[in-house]
């Protein structure tokens, strides 16, 4: 029997470091009130979907998002499995610094006048997140910032491990996976995500992926309708 695994891949809710416009890769911070609220909105938007398993990265902002979401949707006891493979990209010496500095340095390295011009080039498909992450890795003074290939490889490993484990149960399943903006982008980039992604992933956005017969297919990227519909239900 053909077994289909449907992944609902969520970017965590807004955090303190997001609010402060600080680089947040392997660094971590808790959700803000706004981040908690959007996680609840997303939980409400997911009420009609029964999740069979939940995975997050090993950073607390993803686990916190997942638990709030599960509490709101009515599956509070569902176990959460943390996996380091889904952790956000390591930005090396840029960690906890100002976002504007890192993105400006990367844009200059790639010969663009500003981060805005670089972003426009990304969504015109002139360059990709691969070029940007590799630029940051090259600029990192500590030599530990991850390249795009490193990030893609470890997130793909995590996705494959989960898919193989869950598909062995022999029945269709819905899997919630809470991760990070850049890690999700890299994970889905060569699984059809690059063509579908139209903007940077927002907090609580949902990307939908199916796994069938050993093949991953991205159906949507950065969908905010679940959280938007959930917000209406919570009014």
ZADO-1210 file (C-alpha; in nm, 4 decimals, padded with zeros to 6 digits):
<atoms>
<atom x="00.0000" y="00.0000" z="00.0000" code="UNK" pos="1"/>
<atom x="00.1273" y="00.3440" z="-00.0933" code="UNK" pos="2"/>
<atom x="00.2003" y="00.5491" z="00.2187" code="UNK" pos="3"/>
<atom x="00.1908" y="00.9276" z="00.2041" code="UNK" pos="4"/>
<atom x="00.3523" y="01.1401" z="00.4743" code="UNK" pos="5"/>
<atom x="00.2367" y="01.5009" z="00.4772" code="UNK" pos="6"/>
<atom x="00.4731" y="01.7471" z="00.6448" code="UNK" pos="7"/>
<atom x="00.3464" y="02.0803" z="00.7745" code="UNK" pos="8"/>
<atom x="00.6731" y="02.2708" z="00.8139" code="UNK" pos="9"/>
<atom x="00.6339" y="02.5805" z="01.0320" code="UNK" pos="10"/>
<atom x="00.8633" y="02.8716" z="01.1025" code="UNK" pos="11"/>
<atom x="00.8610" y="02.9501" z="01.4774" code="UNK" pos="12"/>
<atom x="00.6811" y="03.2503" z="01.6248" code="UNK" pos="13"/>
<atom x="00.8448" y="03.5898" z="01.6634" code="UNK" pos="14"/>
<atom x="01.1204" y="03.6071" z="01.9257" code="UNK" pos="15"/>
<atom x="01.2939" y="03.8756" z="02.1285" code="UNK" pos="16"/>
<atom x="01.5962" y="03.8727" z="01.8970" code="UNK" pos="17"/>
<atom x="01.3684" y="03.8963" z="01.5928" code="UNK" pos="18"/>
<atom x="01.2155" y="04.2061" z="01.7502" code="UNK" pos="19"/>
<atom x="01.5568" y="04.3562" z="01.8243" code="UNK" pos="20"/>
<atom x="01.6671" y="04.2878" z="01.4638" code="UNK" pos="21"/>
<atom x="01.9536" y="04.0699" z="01.5832" code="UNK" pos="22"/>
<atom x="02.1075" y="03.7724" z="01.4036" code="UNK" pos="23"/>
<atom x="01.9550" y="03.4589" z="01.5512" code="UNK" pos="24"/>
<atom x="02.1011" y="03.1384" z="01.4175" code="UNK" pos="25"/>
<atom x="02.2392" y="02.9083" z="01.6843" code="UNK" pos="26"/>
<atom x="02.1759" y="03.1877" z="01.9369" code="UNK" pos="27"/>
<atom x="01.8309" y="03.1627" z="02.0895" code="UNK" pos="28"/>
<atom x="01.5665" y="03.3717" z="02.2616" code="UNK" pos="29"/>
<atom x="01.2093" y="03.3177" z="02.3822" code="UNK" pos="30"/>
<atom x="00.8939" y="03.4106" z="02.1962" code="UNK" pos="31"/>
<atom x="00.7535" y="03.7567" z="02.2529" code="UNK" pos="32"/>
<atom x="00.3857" y="03.8155" z="02.3333" code="UNK" pos="33"/>
<atom x="00.3346" y="03.8645" z="01.9599" code="UNK" pos="34"/>
<atom x="00.5130" y="03.5349" z="01.8926" code="UNK" pos="35"/>
<atom x="00.2945" y="03.3527" z="02.1444" code="UNK" pos="36"/>
<atom x="-00.0190" y="03.5037" z="01.9908" code="UNK" pos="37"/>
<atom x="00.0668" y="03.3980" z="01.6358" code="UNK" pos="38"/>
<atom x="00.1537" y="03.0471" z="01.7561" code="UNK" pos="39"/>
<atom x="-00.1950" y="03.0301" z="01.9122" code="UNK" pos="40"/>
<atom x="-00.3449" y="03.1599" z="01.5875" code="UNK" pos="41"/>
<atom x="-00.1661" y="02.8854" z="01.3988" code="UNK" pos="42"/>
<atom x="-00.2853" y="02.6237" z="01.6462" code="UNK" pos="43"/>
<atom x="-00.6432" y="02.7379" z="01.5925" code="UNK" pos="44"/>
<atom x="-00.5900" y="02.7265" z="01.2170" code="UNK" pos="45"/>
<atom x="-00.4709" y="02.3659" z="01.2459" code="UNK" pos="46"/>
<atom x="-00.7701" y="02.2413" z="01.4494" code="UNK" pos="47"/>
<atom x="-00.9108" y="02.0324" z="01.1633" code="UNK" pos="48"/>
<atom x="-00.5766" y="01.8567" z="01.1060" code="UNK" pos="49"/>
<atom x="-00.4807" y="01.5667" z="01.3319" code="UNK" pos="50"/>
<atom x="-00.1046" y="01.5465" z="01.3766" code="UNK" pos="51"/>
<atom x="00.0452" y="01.2030" z="01.4293" code="UNK" pos="52"/>
<atom x="00.3932" y="01.3196" z="01.5329" code="UNK" pos="53"/>
<atom x="00.5767" y="01.6443" z="01.6091" code="UNK" pos="54"/>
<atom x="00.9403" y="01.7352" z="01.5476" code="UNK" pos="55"/>
<atom x="01.1331" y="02.0538" z="01.6180" code="UNK" pos="56"/>
<atom x="01.4900" y="02.1733" z="01.6137" code="UNK" pos="57"/>
<atom x="01.6828" y="02.1609" z="01.9416" code="UNK" pos="58"/>
<atom x="01.6439" y="02.5375" z="01.9929" code="UNK" pos="59"/>
<atom x="01.3794" y="02.6412" z="02.2452" code="UNK" pos="60"/>
<atom x="01.1982" y="02.8870" z="02.0188" code="UNK" pos="61"/>
<atom x="01.0787" y="02.5983" z="01.8009" code="UNK" pos="62"/>
<atom x="00.9742" y="02.3757" z="02.0912" code="UNK" pos="63"/>
<atom x="00.7943" y="02.6673" z="02.2568" code="UNK" pos="64"/>
<atom x="00.6071" y="02.7393" z="01.9320" code="UNK" pos="65"/>
<atom x="00.5136" y="02.3730" z="01.8909" code="UNK" pos="66"/>
<atom x="00.3803" y="02.3366" z="02.2459" code="UNK" pos="67"/>
<atom x="00.1712" y="02.6540" z="02.2307" code="UNK" pos="68"/>
<atom x="00.0336" y="02.5451" z="01.8940" code="UNK" pos="69"/>
<atom x="-00.0535" y="02.1965" z="02.0207" code="UNK" pos="70"/>
<atom x="-00.2196" y="02.3348" z="02.3348" code="UNK" pos="71"/>
<atom x="-00.4374" y="02.5636" z="02.1232" code="UNK" pos="72"/>
<atom x="-00.5383" y="02.3003" z="01.8668" code="UNK" pos="73"/>
<atom x="-00.6294" y="02.0399" z="02.1276" code="UNK" pos="74"/>
<atom x="-00.3381" y="01.7930" z="02.1125" code="UNK" pos="75"/>
<atom x="-00.1366" y="01.9095" z="02.4159" code="UNK" pos="76"/>
<atom x="-00.0075" y="01.5630" z="02.5098" code="UNK" pos="77"/>
<atom x="00.1471" y="01.4798" z="02.1721" code="UNK" pos="78"/>
<atom x="00.5207" y="01.4148" z="02.2305" code="UNK" pos="79"/>
<atom x="00.7703" y="01.6572" z="02.0755" code="UNK" pos="80"/>
<atom x="01.0938" y="01.5154" z="01.9370" code="UNK" pos="81"/>
<atom x="01.3874" y="01.7585" z="01.9123" code="UNK" pos="82"/>
<atom x="01.6461" y="01.7067" z="01.6380" code="UNK" pos="83"/>
<atom x="01.9661" y="01.9023" z="01.5899" code="UNK" pos="84"/>
<atom x="01.9406" y="01.8473" z="01.2144" code="UNK" pos="85"/>
<atom x="01.6627" y="02.1084" z="01.1996" code="UNK" pos="86"/>
<atom x="01.8576" y="02.3767" z="01.3867" code="UNK" pos="87"/>
<atom x="01.8902" y="02.7181" z="01.2213" code="UNK" pos="88"/>
<atom x="02.1985" y="02.8047" z="01.0181" code="UNK" pos="89"/>
<atom x="02.5090" y="02.8951" z="01.2155" code="UNK" pos="90"/>
<atom x="02.6123" y="03.2508" z="01.1255" code="UNK" pos="91"/>
<atom x="02.9465" y="03.2410" z="01.3060" code="UNK" pos="92"/>
<atom x="03.0850" y="03.5764" z="01.4170" code="UNK" pos="93"/>
<atom x="02.7654" y="03.7500" z="01.3057" code="UNK" pos="94"/>
<atom x="02.5592" y="03.5698" z="01.5730" code="UNK" pos="95"/>
<atom x="02.3667" y="03.8128" z="01.7985" code="UNK" pos="96"/>
<atom x="02.4944" y="04.1116" z="01.5992" code="UNK" pos="97"/>
<atom x="02.2732" y="04.3513" z="01.4052" code="UNK" pos="98"/>
<atom x="02.0932" y="04.1976" z="01.1085" code="UNK" pos="99"/>
<atom x="02.1637" y="04.5041" z="00.8990" code="UNK" pos="100"/>
<atom x="02.5388" y="04.4592" z="00.9293" code="UNK" pos="101"/>
<atom x="02.5379" y="04.0958" z="00.8198" code="UNK" pos="102"/>
<atom x="02.3054" y="04.1509" z="00.5255" code="UNK" pos="103"/>
<atom x="02.4929" y="04.4657" z="00.4187" code="UNK" pos="104"/>
<atom x="02.8257" y="04.2810" z="00.4284" code="UNK" pos="105"/>
<atom x="02.6769" y="03.9971" z="00.2234" code="UNK" pos="106"/>
<atom x="02.5238" y="04.2308" z="-00.0329" code="UNK" pos="107"/>
<atom x="02.8535" y="04.4171" z="-00.0831" code="UNK" pos="108"/>
<atom x="03.0383" y="04.0856" z="-00.1146" code="UNK" pos="109"/>
<atom x="02.7920" y="03.9877" z="-00.3888" code="UNK" pos="110"/>
<atom x="02.8254" y="04.3286" z="-00.5596" code="UNK" pos="111"/>
<atom x="02.4864" y="04.4763" z="-00.4689" code="UNK" pos="112"/>
<atom x="02.4405" y="04.8274" z="-00.3324" code="UNK" pos="113"/>
<atom x="02.2153" y="04.7252" z="-00.0452" code="UNK" pos="114"/>
<atom x="02.0417" y="04.4300" z="00.1210" code="UNK" pos="115"/>
<atom x="01.7224" y="04.5426" z="-00.0515" code="UNK" pos="116"/>
<atom x="01.8863" y="04.5157" z="-00.3942" code="UNK" pos="117"/>
<atom x="02.0214" y="04.1747" z="-00.2996" code="UNK" pos="118"/>
<atom x="01.6735" y="04.0578" z="-00.1933" code="UNK" pos="119"/>
<atom x="01.5262" y="04.1800" z="-00.5203" code="UNK" pos="120"/>
<atom x="01.7902" y="03.9801" z="-00.7069" code="UNK" pos="121"/>
<atom x="01.7023" y="03.6688" z="-00.5059" code="UNK" pos="122"/>
<atom x="01.3347" y="03.6863" z="-00.5911" code="UNK" pos="123"/>
<atom x="01.4150" y="03.7619" z="-00.9573" code="UNK" pos="124"/>
<atom x="01.6100" y="03.4323" z="-00.9394" code="UNK" pos="125"/>
<atom x="01.9353" y="03.6058" z="-01.0389" code="UNK" pos="126"/>
<atom x="02.0971" y="03.4664" z="-00.7254" code="UNK" pos="127"/>
<atom x="01.9698" y="03.2402" z="-00.4495" code="UNK" pos="128"/>
<atom x="01.9993" y="03.1854" z="-00.0772" code="UNK" pos="129"/>
<atom x="02.2906" y="02.9604" z="-00.1641" code="UNK" pos="130"/>
<atom x="02.4967" y="03.2592" z="-00.2788" code="UNK" pos="131"/>
<atom x="02.4039" y="03.4605" z="00.0298" code="UNK" pos="132"/>
<atom x="02.4877" y="03.1913" z="00.2851" code="UNK" pos="133"/>
<atom x="02.8140" y="03.1133" z="00.1098" code="UNK" pos="134"/>
<atom x="02.9026" y="03.4836" z="00.1192" code="UNK" pos="135"/>
<atom x="02.8364" y="03.4974" z="00.4945" code="UNK" pos="136"/>
<atom x="03.0432" y="03.1825" z="00.5441" code="UNK" pos="137"/>
<atom x="03.3307" y="03.3401" z="00.3513" code="UNK" pos="138"/>
<atom x="03.3075" y="03.6617" z="00.5550" code="UNK" pos="139"/>
<atom x="03.2828" y="03.4904" z="00.8945" code="UNK" pos="140"/>
<atom x="03.5944" y="03.5701" z="01.0997" code="UNK" pos="141"/>
<atom x="03.5544" y="03.2611" z="01.3181" code="UNK" pos="142"/>
<atom x="03.5360" y="03.0219" z="01.0264" code="UNK" pos="143"/>
<atom x="03.2329" y="02.8355" z="01.1667" code="UNK" pos="144"/>
<atom x="02.9421" y="02.9864" z="00.9715" code="UNK" pos="145"/>
<atom x="02.7710" y="02.7178" z="00.7676" code="UNK" pos="146"/>
<atom x="02.7679" y="02.7093" z="00.3912" code="UNK" pos="147"/>
<atom x="02.4454" y="02.6495" z="00.2037" code="UNK" pos="148"/>
<atom x="02.5567" y="02.2961" z="00.1207" code="UNK" pos="149"/>
<atom x="02.6221" y="02.2167" z="00.4868" code="UNK" pos="150"/>
<atom x="02.2821" y="02.3514" z="00.5927" code="UNK" pos="151"/>
<atom x="02.0979" y="02.1760" z="00.3114" code="UNK" pos="152"/>
<atom x="02.2756" y="01.8470" z="00.3788" code="UNK" pos="153"/>
<atom x="02.1906" y="01.8344" z="00.7498" code="UNK" pos="154"/>
<atom x="01.8285" y="01.9459" z="00.7072" code="UNK" pos="155"/>
<atom x="01.7800" y="01.6910" z="00.4290" code="UNK" pos="156"/>
<atom x="01.9241" y="01.4256" z="00.6577" code="UNK" pos="157"/>
<atom x="01.6740" y="01.5180" z="00.9280" code="UNK" pos="158"/>
<atom x="01.3826" y="01.5176" z="00.6869" code="UNK" pos="159"/>
<atom x="01.4851" y="01.1782" z="00.5468" code="UNK" pos="160"/>
<atom x="01.5290" y="01.0266" z="00.8935" code="UNK" pos="161"/>
<atom x="01.1816" y="01.1397" z="00.9987" code="UNK" pos="162"/>
<atom x="01.0187" y="01.0310" z="00.6708" code="UNK" pos="163"/>
<atom x="01.1704" y="00.6836" z="00.6841" code="UNK" pos="164"/>
<atom x="01.0850" y="00.6364" z="01.0513" code="UNK" pos="165"/>
<atom x="00.7252" y="00.7502" z="01.0135" code="UNK" pos="166"/>
<atom x="00.6549" y="00.5787" z="00.6801" code="UNK" pos="167"/>
<atom x="00.7543" y="00.2473" z="00.8397" code="UNK" pos="168"/>
<atom x="00.4235" y="00.2697" z="01.0314" code="UNK" pos="169"/>
<atom x="00.2541" y="00.1830" z="00.7027" code="UNK" pos="170"/>
<atom x="-00.0263" y="00.4371" z="00.7015" code="UNK" pos="171"/>
<atom x="-00.0826" y="00.7980" z="00.5876" code="UNK" pos="172"/>
<atom x="00.0355" y="01.0451" z="00.8507" code="UNK" pos="173"/>
<atom x="00.0430" y="01.4190" z="00.9167" code="UNK" pos="174"/>
<atom x="00.3698" y="01.5426" z="01.0661" code="UNK" pos="175"/>
<atom x="00.4241" y="01.8831" z="01.2273" code="UNK" pos="176"/>
<atom x="00.7799" y="02.0111" z="01.1937" code="UNK" pos="177"/>
<atom x="00.8759" y="02.3448" z="01.3521" code="UNK" pos="178"/>
<atom x="01.2051" y="02.4914" z="01.2339" code="UNK" pos="179"/>
<atom x="01.3577" y="02.8216" z="01.1186" code="UNK" pos="180"/>
<atom x="01.3475" y="03.0607" z="00.8261" code="UNK" pos="181"/>
<atom x="01.6830" y="02.9831" z="00.6713" code="UNK" pos="182"/>
<atom x="01.6859" y="02.6139" z="00.7585" code="UNK" pos="183"/>
<atom x="01.3445" y="02.5664" z="00.5952" code="UNK" pos="184"/>
<atom x="01.4512" y="02.7652" z="00.2889" code="UNK" pos="185"/>
<atom x="01.7626" y="02.5509" z="00.2439" code="UNK" pos="186"/>
<atom x="01.5733" y="02.2292" z="00.3158" code="UNK" pos="187"/>
<atom x="01.3141" y="02.2942" z="00.0448" code="UNK" pos="188"/>
<atom x="01.5312" y="02.4786" z="-00.2079" code="UNK" pos="189"/>
<atom x="01.6057" y="02.1778" z="-00.4289" code="UNK" pos="190"/>
<atom x="01.2813" y="01.9956" z="-00.3492" code="UNK" pos="191"/>
<atom x="01.0764" y="02.2427" z="-00.5531" code="UNK" pos="192"/>
<atom x="01.0817" y="02.5173" z="-00.2930" code="UNK" pos="193"/>
<atom x="01.2882" y="02.7697" z="-00.4838" code="UNK" pos="194"/>
<atom x="01.0258" y="02.8001" z="-00.7570" code="UNK" pos="195"/>
<atom x="00.7423" y="02.8374" z="-00.5043" code="UNK" pos="196"/>
<atom x="00.9024" y="03.0755" z="-00.2552" code="UNK" pos="197"/>
<atom x="00.8045" y="03.4328" z="-00.3340" code="UNK" pos="198"/>
<atom x="00.9350" y="03.6118" z="-00.0249" code="UNK" pos="199"/>
<atom x="01.1220" y="03.5627" z="00.3003" code="UNK" pos="200"/>
<atom x="00.9449" y="03.3189" z="00.5301" code="UNK" pos="201"/>
<atom x="00.7355" y="03.4939" z="00.7934" code="UNK" pos="202"/>
<atom x="00.6946" y="03.3779" z="01.1528" code="UNK" pos="203"/>
<atom x="00.4252" y="03.1055" z="01.1728" code="UNK" pos="204"/>
<atom x="00.4237" y="03.0521" z="00.7972" code="UNK" pos="205"/>
<atom x="00.3556" y="02.6976" z="00.6775" code="UNK" pos="206"/>
<atom x="00.5288" y="02.5073" z="00.3992" code="UNK" pos="207"/>
<atom x="00.3660" y="02.1834" z="00.2917" code="UNK" pos="208"/>
<atom x="00.5652" y="01.8826" z="00.1685" code="UNK" pos="209"/>
<atom x="00.4574" y="01.5294" z="00.0850" code="UNK" pos="210"/>
<atom x="00.6741" y="01.2171" z="00.0963" code="UNK" pos="211"/>
<atom x="00.5710" y="00.9203" z="-00.1132" code="UNK" pos="212"/>
<atom x="00.7677" y="00.6288" z="-00.2591" code="UNK" pos="213"/>
<atom x="01.0920" y="00.7773" z="-00.1299" code="UNK" pos="214"/>
<atom x="01.0370" y="01.1135" z="-00.3003" code="UNK" pos="215"/>
<atom x="00.9750" y="01.4547" z="-00.1427" code="UNK" pos="216"/>
<atom x="00.7578" y="01.7098" z="-00.3231" code="UNK" pos="217"/>
<atom x="00.7014" y="02.0655" z="-00.2023" code="UNK" pos="218"/>
<atom x="00.3405" y="02.1756" z="-00.2490" code="UNK" pos="219"/>
<atom x="00.3531" y="02.5239" z="-00.0963" code="UNK" pos="220"/>
<atom x="00.5976" y="02.7592" z="00.0741" code="UNK" pos="221"/>
<atom x="00.5368" y="03.0373" z="00.3270" code="UNK" pos="222"/>
<atom x="00.1584" y="03.0004" z="00.3529" code="UNK" pos="223"/>
<atom x="00.0138" y="03.2378" z="00.6151" code="UNK" pos="224"/>
<atom x="-00.3503" y="03.1379" z="00.5632" code="UNK" pos="225"/>
<atom x="-00.3501" y="02.8869" z="00.8517" code="UNK" pos="226"/>
<atom x="-00.2486" y="03.1546" z="01.1039" code="UNK" pos="227"/>
<atom x="-00.4754" y="03.4166" z="00.9452" code="UNK" pos="228"/>
<atom x="-00.7772" y="03.1862" z="00.9562" code="UNK" pos="229"/>
<atom x="-00.6906" y="03.0813" z="01.3101" code="UNK" pos="230"/>
<atom x="-00.6780" y="03.4443" z="01.4229" code="UNK" pos="231"/>
<atom x="-01.0375" y="03.4873" z="01.3062" code="UNK" pos="232"/>
<atom x="-01.1429" y="03.1796" z="01.5029" code="UNK" pos="233"/>
<atom x="-00.9835" y="03.3203" z="01.8189" code="UNK" pos="234"/>
<atom x="-01.1596" y="03.6586" z="01.8006" code="UNK" pos="235"/>
</atoms>
